[in-house]
C-alpha cells in the first residue's frame, strides 16, 4: 500500500511563507495602492473608486 503522506512529505507547505509586514510597510502599501488607483482613474477619465486593483 501507499503511504498517506503527499509526495515528498508536507514539510514544504509552510516553510516558504513571507514574513508578516510591519505597520509602516502596511501603511506604505495602502498609500501606494490608493495613489496608483488615483493615477489610473485620472488617466481613464472615470471617477475614483470605480477601477479594480491589479489585473481585473
Buried (B, 14 or more C-beta within 10 A) or exposed (E): EEEEEEEEEEEEEEEEEEEEEEEEEEEEEEEEEEEEBEEBBEEEEEEEEEBEEEEE
